[in-house]
Amino acid sequence: MNKTDLVNNISEKSGLAKKDVEAVLNGVLGEITDALAQGDKVQLIGFGTFETRKRSGRSGRNPQTGTPIEIPESTVPAFKAGNKLKEAVN
């Protein structure tokens, strides 16, 4: 399912216009992105938690040339599923 499918499904189930659903979805995703960029967690009880994690620097290899390279430390987004989501999937 992609974003368009999600907007269509929510629109059908809620009876709201696709334009309104898309605006709300864009707003939610924007707020989650902004919170993660500031280093905050976003916790949606029953669904899951969005957070950032530090990935330590490490050495690796360039796949094209095989030469060793140093990969710097970085911050990456992460998602941990909540219990209700886990139960729904199983």
N, C-alpha and C positions, 0 to 999 in steps of 0.2 A: 504494500500500500504506500502510495506517495502522498504528498501534501494535498494535491488536488482531490484525490480519492477521499482523504480524511475530511476535507471541507465539504464535499458532496454528501458523505455519510452523516456528518453532524447536522447539516442543513436539512436533510430528509427526516432525521429522527427528532429534531427540535422544532421544525416548522419555521425556522429563521431563514432570512435571505442569505444566499451564498456570500454575498458581499460583506454582510455583517459578521458571519462566521469567520471569514478570512481575516477581517480586521481584528477580531478578538484573538484568533490563533496567532497572528503576527505579533500582537501585543504581549501575549503570554510568552512566546518564544523570545521576544526582545527583552522582557523583564528577566527571564532566566539567564539569558546571555549577559546582561548588564550585571546581575548579581554575581555570576561566576567570575566575570572580569574584575570585580572588586574583591574577590577572594571569599565571598559569602557562600553559604550552603542554601539550597532551595529544597525544602522538605515538603512533600505532598503525602500526607498520611494515607497509608494503604496502597499508594502507587509506587513511591520510591523517593530517593534522595539524589539530587544533582550536586556535585561538589568538584573541587579541583584537587589534584594530587601532584606532588613533586616527583618528577622522574629524574633520577640521578644521572650524572654524566657517565659515559662509558666509552670503551673503544670498540670500533667496528671495522668493517671493510667496505670499500667502494665496490658494489657488485659488478660494475663494468670493467674496472681495472684490477681489482683485487688488492689495491694499496690500502694500508691501514689508515684510519681516520679517527679523530676524537669527536664523539657526539656530545654536545654540551648539555648541561642540566636544563630541564624544561618543566613547565607547568602544563598539565593536560586535564581536560574535563573527564569526569567519571560519573557513572550512574550505578546506584545500588538499588535493586528492585525491593519493594516492600512485600510484606507477607501476603496481602490480598492479591497482588499481581502474581506472585509465585504460585499461589493456590489456583488462580484462574488458568494459568498456563499448564499446570499439571492436571 
